Amino acid sequence: MRPINLSVKILLESNNPEETEEILNLLGFLDGQIISQLTSPEGSDLVEDIAAVIPQSIIILPDESPSETPNTYITIPISRKGLRTANTLAKAGVYINLTNCLTLEQAAAVYSATRDAESNILISGFSDTDLLINTQRLYAHSDKHVQILNSNITEYYDFLYSLYLRPDYVSASFEVLKKWTENKLIVPQEINELIFNDKTEHFKGIHNASTTGITYKEFDLSLEWTEFNVDIV
């Protein structure tokens, strides 16, 4: 059952529908899944296989290949070309995950490019914790049409720290989510030894550096996306 104090939506990263079913049974809920291929080893449609297990949840596809299955997101890398595509598709109601976010200016451009979206938009693939936290700050007073996904989590304590940061979505491996169930679905309200054990000082250091040791630059989200520098040399 979903913890009462859990505001984050939880996604599984897996190409295995059997893992989907097991995590769903262990958690009592699952908000979605990220897959890295479209076809199972047996040759079946992986999206349909997973949707049969979690029909009301989202599925994030590995590329721009569309699917007729409801609640699926295509994935587009953040670049000038990618944002041009996203700008068009978002207006047409296509669900999009814009990924590989390397700078705060890119995060601003994603927001601007999808401002007129008739669909749900995600941003993911942050280069580091600093950027994730700064993106949360940048979007704090926006209309929230772009939601933040912290993805590719393969270590349990990184997952707990991500829950502590409270992005909109967190995705993690089967092993991480299974360990979370073994630890009674704890949702950290602070970084302490009771939860983080010998990793406490490590994550306190990361958090302090990310919240007090970096320079935040505000970007005007009302600008057109073409006015932002999004291509990284």
C-alpha positions in Angstrom: 0.0 0.0 0.0 1.2 3.5 -0.8 2.7 5.2 2.2 0.5 8.2 3.4 3.5 10.5 3.3 4.7 9.5 -0.2 4.0 12.3 -2.7 6.5 11.0 -5.3 5.2 8.7 -8.0 7.3 5.4 -8.3 8.3 3.9 -11.6 10.1 0.6 -12.2 13.0 0.4 -14.7 12.7 -3.0 -16.3 12.0 -4.9 -19.6 10.5 -7.8 -17.7 6.7 -8.0 -17.1 7.2 -10.6 -14.5 9.2 -8.1 -12.5 6.4 -5.6 -13.0 3.9 -8.0 -11.5 6.2 -8.9 -8.6 6.9 -5.3 -7.7 3.2 -4.4 -8.0 2.4 -7.3 -5.6 5.1 -6.2 -3.1 4.4 -2.5 -3.1 0.6 -2.7 -3.5 0.9 0.0 -6.2 3.1 1.0 -9.1 2.8 4.3 -11.0 4.5 3.2 -14.1 7.5 1.6 -15.8 10.5 2.7 -18.0 11.6 0.2 -20.7 14.7 0.2 -22.9 13.3 -2.0 -25.7 10.0 -2.5 -27.4 10.0 -6.2 -28.0 10.4 -9.0 -25.4 12.9 -11.8 -25.9 9.9 -14.0 -26.9 9.0 -11.5 -29.7 5.8 -10.1 -28.1 4.9 -6.4 -27.8 6.6 -5.5 -24.5 4.4 -2.4 -24.0 1.2 -4.4 -24.3 2.7 -7.1 -21.9 3.4 -4.5 -19.2 0.2 -2.5 -19.8 -1.7 -5.7 -19.1 -0.2 -5.8 -15.6 -0.5 -2.0 -14.8 -3.2 -0.8 -17.2 -3.8 2.5 -15.4 -0.1 3.4 -15.1 2.3 5.1 -17.4 4.9 3.5 -19.6 7.9 5.4 -20.8 9.2 4.2 -24.2 12.9 4.2 -25.1 12.7 6.4 -28.2 10.3 8.4 -30.4 8.5 5.3 -31.7 4.8 5.8 -31.0 2.5 3.3 -29.3 -1.2 2.9 -29.5 -1.2 1.7 -25.9 -2.8 4.4 -23.6 -0.6 6.4 -21.1 2.7 5.8 -23.0 5.4 8.5 -23.3 7.9 8.7 -26.1 11.4 9.8 -25.2 13.2 12.6 -26.9 16.8 13.8 -26.1 17.0 17.5 -25.3 18.6 19.4 -28.2 17.4 22.1 -30.6 16.1 19.4 -33.0 14.5 17.5 -30.2 12.7 20.6 -28.7 11.4 21.5 -32.2 9.9 18.0 -32.4 8.5 18.2 -28.9 7.0 21.6 -29.5 5.0 20.2 -32.4 4.0 16.8 -30.8 3.1 18.3 -27.4 0.5 20.5 -29.1 -0.9 17.4 -30.7 -1.4 15.7 -27.4 1.6 13.3 -27.4 3.0 12.4 -24.0 6.7 13.2 -24.0 9.7 12.5 -21.8 12.5 15.0 -22.6 15.7 13.5 -21.4 19.5 14.1 -21.0 19.1 17.4 -19.2 22.6 18.8 -18.7 22.0 22.5 -17.9 19.4 24.6 -16.2 19.0 26.6 -19.4 17.9 23.4 -21.1 15.4 22.8 -18.4 14.0 26.3 -19.0 13.9 25.6 -22.8 11.9 22.4 -22.2 9.4 24.3 -20.2 9.1 27.0 -22.8 8.9 24.6 -25.8 6.0 22.7 -24.3 4.1 25.7 -22.8 1.1 25.0 -25.1 1.1 21.3 -24.5 -2.1 19.4 -24.7 -0.4 16.4 -23.0 1.7 15.4 -20.1 5.4 16.3 -20.2 8.4 14.9 -18.2 12.0 16.0 -17.9 14.6 13.5 -16.9 18.3 12.4 -17.2 19.7 15.1 -15.0 23.5 15.3 -15.0 23.8 15.7 -11.2 21.9 16.5 -8.0 22.7 20.2 -8.3 20.8 20.4 -11.5 17.8 18.4 -10.3 17.4 20.7 -7.2 17.9 23.8 -9.3 15.2 22.6 -11.8 12.8 22.1 -8.9 13.5 25.7 -7.9 13.1 27.0 -11.4 9.7 25.3 -11.8 8.5 26.0 -8.3 6.2 28.9 -9.3 5.4 27.7 -12.8 2.1 26.1 -14.0 3.8 22.7 -13.4 3.0 21.4 -16.9 6.5 19.9 -16.9 7.0 17.3 -14.2 10.4 16.2 -12.9 11.6 12.6 -13.2 14.7 11.4 -11.3 15.7 8.3 -13.2 18.3 5.6 -13.6 18.6 4.8 -9.9 20.4 1.5 -9.1 21.5 2.1 -5.5 19.1 1.8 -2.6 20.4 4.9 -0.6 20.4 7.0 -3.8 16.7 6.0 -4.1 16.0 7.1 -0.5 17.8 10.4 -1.1 15.7 10.9 -4.2 12.5 10.4 -2.2 13.8 12.9 0.3 14.2 15.5 -2.5 10.6 14.9 -3.7 10.7 15.2 -7.4 7.4 14.4 -9.2 8.6 10.9 -10.2 11.4 8.5 -9.2 12.4 5.5 -11.2 14.6 2.7 -10.0 15.7 -0.9 -10.7 13.8 -4.0 -9.6 16.4 -4.7 -7.0 16.1 -1.3 -5.4 12.3 -1.3 -5.2 12.4 -4.8 -3.8 14.8 -3.7 -1.1 12.5 -0.8 -0.3 9.7 -3.2 0.4 11.9 -5.2 2.7 12.5 -1.9 4.6 8.8 -1.2 5.0 8.6 1.5 2.3 10.3 4.1 4.4 10.0 7.7 3.1 12.8 9.9 4.6 11.7 13.2 6.1 15.3 14.0 7.1 18.8 12.6 6.5 19.8 10.7 9.6 21.6 7.6 10.7 18.4 5.7 11.4 17.6 5.7 7.7 20.9 6.2 5.9 23.1 4.3 8.3 26.8 4.8 7.4 25.8 6.8 4.3 24.4 9.6 6.4 27.4 12.0 6.2 27.8 11.2 2.5 24.3 12.4 1.7 24.4 15.3 4.1 27.5 16.5 2.3 25.8 16.1 -1.1 22.7 17.9 0.1 24.5 20.8 1.7 26.7 21.3 -1.3 23.7 21.2 -3.6 21.6 23.6 -1.6 24.1 26.1 -0.3 27.3 25.7 -2.4 26.1 26.4 -5.9 25.0 29.4 -7.9 21.4 29.5 -9.0 20.5 31.5 -12.1 17.0 32.4 -12.8 15.6 32.1 -16.3 12.6 33.8 -17.8 10.2 31.0 -18.6 8.0 33.3 -20.6 10.7 33.6 -23.4 10.4 31.5 -26.5 12.4 28.3 -26.4 14.5 29.3 -29.4 16.0 32.1 -27.3 17.7 29.6 -25.0 21.0 28.0 -25.6 20.3 24.3 -25.5 23.0 22.6 -27.6 26.1 21.5 -25.5 29.4 21.6 -27.3 
